[in-house]
Amino acid sequence: MDFLEELLIINNLYTLNKIADERGLDDEERIEFIQKYNKSNNRLFTPCKKYIIDDYKRQVKKNNI
């Protein structure tokens, strides 16, 4: 789980730097911007549709009959 957490932190920092580049922030503004938005609740990800293997098997059986 530590690996996933580190990836989320790195991705968040990368995204913040990218947004700072798009806004054309100088060094001081960039640091302030990153400190303001580099929070744990900003590193959450949205879950995608989950596939449950039993539902998948049920659909396969239903379609094969």
PEURSUL-V793758 format. One record per residue. PHI is phi in whole degrees, -180 to 180 (999 if undefined). Layout:
PHI
PHI
This chain:
999
-63
-63
-64
-62
-65
-63
-65
-65
-63
-64
-65
-64
-62
-64
-63
-65
-65
-65
-63
-65
-64
-82
70
-79
-81
-60
-66
-66
-62
-62
-63
-62
-67
-65
-69
-106
-89
-124
-64
-74
-84
-97
-73
-116
-91
-70
-99
-61
-100
-106
-99
-60
-66
-64
-64
-63
-63
-66
-65
-62
-63
-79
-81
-82
